[in-house]
Amino acid sequence: MKKIISILLISAFSTALFVSCKPSTKEEEAAQENVEEAKENVQQAKEDLAVAKEEANAEEWESFKKNVDTIIEKNDAKIEVLQQNIKKSGKKASAEYQKKVDALQEKNEELKVKIKTYKNDAHSDWQSFKREFNHDMDEIGNAFKDLTVDNKN
């Protein structure tokens, strides 16, 4: 009798073990499919974000370029006025003043080249370029201010 009970217990235990080790249920398969779908959705969202970011950078680049071109043109006009003032004053203009005006003109030309040669693509660091370019623009603006202050003294 003990043998029969032992055999029944062993067979019940092995059946329970076998049943618990069966392949995934439909709910588990559905959950796995949902996880895969969620992963795909996250990947698509990342791609969409990258595209939106590129488009925003392109729009920002165009706006930045237009503003910079306007400032560079104004700088050219200021330099032209300074050159005319030097010509009018004749020998009164110091060589140092002429060098400062020439340096401003050279820096302005460098900015023109820099803005024309910049490629706004995935390989370029737009934020870094913008920060550096704005710094250079500020420097030339300060140089104009310093030059006009020196000229009045």
C-alpha positions, 0 to 999 in steps of 0.5 A: 500500500505504501508503494502504491501511495508513493508511486501515486505521489511521485506520478502526481508530483512529476505531472505537476512538474511537467505541466508547470514546465510547458511552453508559454501560455497565450497570455505570455506570448501576447505579452512578449509581442507587446514588448516587441511592439513597444520596442519598435515604437520606441525606436520609431520615436527616436528616429522621428525625434532625430528627424525633427531635430535636424529640421529644427536645426536647418530652420535655425541655421537659415535664420542664423545665416540671414542675421549674420549676413546682415551684420556682416554687410553692416560691418562692411559699411562701417569699414567703408566709412572708416576708410573714407574718414582716413582718406579725408583726414589725409596725413592726420590719420595715424598708421596705427588707426589704419592698421586697426581698420585693416584688421577689422576688415580682415576679421570681417572677411574671415567671418564671411568665409567661415559662414559660407564654408560651414556645412550644416549636416549631421557630422557638424556640431551646430551648437559649437559652431554657433557659439564660436561664431557669435563669440567672433561676432562679439569680438568684432563688434567690440573692436568697432566700439573700441576704434570709435572711442579711440578715434574720438580721443 
